[in-house]
Amino acid sequence: MTQSLTEQTTEIAQVLREELARLLECPADKVDLSVRLTELPGVDSMRLVQTVVACEKRWKIVLDEDELVEVRTGDDLRDLIAHTLASA
């Protein structure tokens, strides 16, 4: 059974939230994907790279570096992952 785009996007958001929470050592419900990633508490460039790598491994994808530099929020990253999966 194929997931709808909404179901897939919701799943991506949940996994992304959990991964950021793990790296930032905070509860997942405290991770707001609508804010800029650089504004999350305790975030640094290494943690952001670790998040991207974990997502690529989780979904067995490679995110386009040119598109990745345009990512500002967790929602942007979620959408890029969804777009990459849809294009695969």
PyRosetta script that sets phi, psi and omega in degrees:
from pyrosetta import init, pose_from_sequence

init()
pose = pose_from_sequence("MTQSLTEQTTEIAQVLREELARLLECPADKVDLSVRLTELPGVDSMRLVQTVVACEKRWKIVLDEDELVEVRTGDDLRDLIAHTLASA")
pose.set_psi(1, 127.9)
pose.set_omega(1, -178.5)
pose.set_phi(2, -86.0)
pose.set_psi(2, 138.5)
pose.set_omega(2, 177.3)
pose.set_phi(3, -75.3)
pose.set_psi(3, 146.3)
pose.set_omega(3, 172.0)
pose.set_phi(4, -73.2)
pose.set_psi(4, 163.9)
pose.set_omega(4, 179.4)
pose.set_phi(5, -60.2)
pose.set_psi(5, -40.1)
pose.set_omega(5, 179.3)
pose.set_phi(6, -63.6)
pose.set_psi(6, -44.6)
pose.set_omega(6, 178.5)
pose.set_phi(7, -62.9)
pose.set_psi(7, -42.7)
pose.set_omega(7, 179.8)
pose.set_phi(8, -64.4)
pose.set_psi(8, -44.6)
pose.set_omega(8, 179.5)
pose.set_phi(9, -62.8)
pose.set_psi(9, -40.6)
pose.set_omega(9, 178.0)
pose.set_phi(10, -63.7)
pose.set_psi(10, -42.8)
pose.set_omega(10, 178.8)
pose.set_phi(11, -64.8)
pose.set_psi(11, -44.1)
pose.set_omega(11, 178.7)
pose.set_phi(12, -59.5)
pose.set_psi(12, -45.7)
pose.set_omega(12, -179.5)
pose.set_phi(13, -60.3)
pose.set_psi(13, -42.0)
pose.set_omega(13, -179.0)
pose.set_phi(14, -65.5)
pose.set_psi(14, -46.0)
pose.set_omega(14, 179.6)
pose.set_phi(15, -64.4)
pose.set_psi(15, -42.3)
pose.set_omega(15, 178.8)
pose.set_phi(16, -62.0)
pose.set_psi(16, -44.2)
pose.set_omega(16, 177.7)
pose.set_phi(17, -60.4)
pose.set_psi(17, -44.2)
pose.set_omega(17, 179.8)
pose.set_phi(18, -65.1)
pose.set_psi(18, -40.8)
pose.set_omega(18, -179.3)
pose.set_phi(19, -66.5)
pose.set_psi(19, -44.6)
pose.set_omega(19, 177.3)
pose.set_phi(20, -63.4)
pose.set_psi(20, -40.9)
pose.set_omega(20, 178.9)
pose.set_phi(21, -62.3)
pose.set_psi(21, -41.0)
pose.set_omega(21, 179.0)
pose.set_phi(22, -62.5)
pose.set_psi(22, -46.8)
pose.set_omega(22, -178.0)
pose.set_phi(23, -70.1)
pose.set_psi(23, -32.3)
pose.set_omega(23, -178.2)
pose.set_phi(24, -92.9)
pose.set_psi(24, -2.9)
pose.set_omega(24, 178.7)
pose.set_phi(25, 55.5)
pose.set_psi(25, 53.3)
pose.set_omega(25, 177.1)
pose.set_phi(26, -142.9)
pose.set_psi(26, 164.2)
pose.set_omega(26, 177.8)
pose.set_phi(27, -63.5)
pose.set_psi(27, 143.3)
pose.set_omega(27, -179.1)
pose.set_phi(28, -59.3)
pose.set_psi(28, -33.0)
pose.set_omega(28, -178.9)
pose.set_phi(29, -72.1)
pose.set_psi(29, -6.4)
pose.set_omega(29, 176.6)
pose.set_phi(30, -93.5)
pose.set_psi(30, -4.9)
pose.set_omega(30, -179.5)
pose.set_phi(31, -93.6)
pose.set_psi(31, 111.5)
pose.set_omega(31, -179.8)
pose.set_phi(32, -98.6)
pose.set_psi(32, 111.0)
pose.set_omega(32, -177.1)
pose.set_phi(33, -72.2)
pose.set_psi(33, -10.0)
pose.set_omega(33, -178.5)
pose.set_phi(34, -85.3)
pose.set_psi(34, -13.4)
pose.set_omega(34, 179.0)
pose.set_phi(35, -89.5)
pose.set_psi(35, 162.1)
pose.set_omega(35, 177.6)
pose.set_phi(36, -61.4)
pose.set_psi(36, 136.7)
pose.set_omega(36, -179.6)
pose.set_phi(37, -56.8)
pose.set_psi(37, -35.5)
pose.set_omega(37, -178.6)
pose.set_phi(38, -70.3)
pose.set_psi(38, -12.0)
pose.set_omega(38, 179.9)
pose.set_phi(39, -96.9)
pose.set_psi(39, -2.9)
pose.set_omega(39, 177.3)
pose.set_phi(40, -69.3)
pose.set_psi(40, 143.7)
pose.set_omega(40, -177.3)
pose.set_phi(41, -64.3)
pose.set_psi(41, 129.8)
pose.set_omega(41, 176.2)
pose.set_phi(42, 79.7)
pose.set_psi(42, 6.4)
pose.set_omega(42, -177.4)
pose.set_phi(43, -80.8)
pose.set_psi(43, 146.2)
pose.set_omega(43, 171.5)
pose.set_phi(44, -145.6)
pose.set_psi(44, 174.4)
pose.set_omega(44, -174.7)
pose.set_phi(45, -62.3)
pose.set_psi(45, -35.7)
pose.set_omega(45, 179.6)
pose.set_phi(46, -64.9)
pose.set_psi(46, -41.0)
pose.set_omega(46, 179.5)
pose.set_phi(47, -67.6)
pose.set_psi(47, -35.5)
pose.set_omega(47, 176.7)
pose.set_phi(48, -66.1)
pose.set_psi(48, -41.4)
pose.set_omega(48, 177.1)
pose.set_phi(49, -63.1)
pose.set_psi(49, -43.1)
pose.set_omega(49, 178.8)
pose.set_phi(50, -61.2)
pose.set_psi(50, -37.3)
pose.set_omega(50, 178.2)
pose.set_phi(51, -64.2)
pose.set_psi(51, -46.1)
pose.set_omega(51, 179.6)
pose.set_phi(52, -61.9)
pose.set_psi(52, -45.6)
pose.set_omega(52, 180.0)
pose.set_phi(53, -61.7)
pose.set_psi(53, -43.2)
pose.set_omega(53, 179.4)
pose.set_phi(54, -62.8)
pose.set_psi(54, -39.7)
pose.set_omega(54, 178.4)
pose.set_phi(55, -67.2)
pose.set_psi(55, -42.5)
pose.set_omega(55, 178.4)
pose.set_phi(56, -61.1)
pose.set_psi(56, -41.8)
pose.set_omega(56, 178.0)
pose.set_phi(57, -66.8)
pose.set_psi(57, -43.9)
pose.set_omega(57, -177.0)
pose.set_phi(58, -58.7)
pose.set_psi(58, -44.1)
pose.set_omega(58, -177.4)
pose.set_phi(59, -102.5)
pose.set_psi(59, 4.0)
pose.set_omega(59, 178.8)
pose.set_phi(60, 53.1)
pose.set_psi(60, 53.7)
pose.set_omega(60, -179.9)
pose.set_phi(61, -132.7)
pose.set_psi(61, 168.0)
pose.set_omega(61, 170.8)
pose.set_phi(62, -124.5)
pose.set_psi(62, 120.0)
pose.set_omega(62, -179.7)
pose.set_phi(63, -80.4)
pose.set_psi(63, 137.2)
pose.set_omega(63, -179.2)
pose.set_phi(64, -65.3)
pose.set_psi(64, 123.5)
pose.set_omega(64, -176.7)
pose.set_phi(65, -62.8)
pose.set_psi(65, -36.2)
pose.set_omega(65, 179.0)
pose.set_phi(66, -65.2)
pose.set_psi(66, -37.4)
pose.set_omega(66, 178.0)
pose.set_phi(67, -76.8)
pose.set_psi(67, -33.1)
pose.set_omega(67, -178.5)
pose.set_phi(68, -63.5)
pose.set_psi(68, -35.2)
pose.set_omega(68, 179.9)
pose.set_phi(69, -68.0)
pose.set_psi(69, -16.8)
pose.set_omega(69, 178.0)
pose.set_phi(70, -86.0)
pose.set_psi(70, -10.2)
pose.set_omega(70, -178.0)
pose.set_phi(71, -71.2)
pose.set_psi(71, 127.4)
pose.set_omega(71, 178.7)
pose.set_phi(72, -116.6)
pose.set_psi(72, -38.6)
pose.set_omega(72, -175.7)
pose.set_phi(73, -117.3)
pose.set_psi(73, 169.0)
pose.set_omega(73, 174.0)
pose.set_phi(74, -62.3)
pose.set_psi(74, -35.5)
pose.set_omega(74, 176.8)
pose.set_phi(75, -62.4)
pose.set_psi(75, -39.2)
pose.set_omega(75, 176.8)
pose.set_phi(76, -61.2)
pose.set_psi(76, -43.6)
pose.set_omega(76, -179.6)
pose.set_phi(77, -66.2)
pose.set_psi(77, -42.2)
pose.set_omega(77, 176.2)
pose.set_phi(78, -56.9)
pose.set_psi(78, -46.9)
pose.set_omega(78, -178.8)
pose.set_phi(79, -65.0)
pose.set_psi(79, -37.9)
pose.set_omega(79, 178.2)
pose.set_phi(80, -65.3)
pose.set_psi(80, -42.0)
pose.set_omega(80, 177.5)
pose.set_phi(81, -62.4)
pose.set_psi(81, -46.8)
pose.set_omega(81, 179.5)
pose.set_phi(82, -60.2)
pose.set_psi(82, -43.3)
pose.set_omega(82, 178.8)
pose.set_phi(83, -62.7)
pose.set_psi(83, -43.7)
pose.set_omega(83, -179.8)
pose.set_phi(84, -63.9)
pose.set_psi(84, -42.5)
pose.set_omega(84, 178.5)
pose.set_phi(85, -64.3)
pose.set_psi(85, -40.6)
pose.set_omega(85, -179.4)
pose.set_phi(86, -66.8)
pose.set_psi(86, -29.4)
pose.set_omega(86, -178.9)
pose.set_phi(87, -82.7)
pose.set_psi(87, -14.0)
pose.set_omega(87, -175.6)
pose.set_phi(88, -74.0)
pose.dump_pdb("model.pdb")
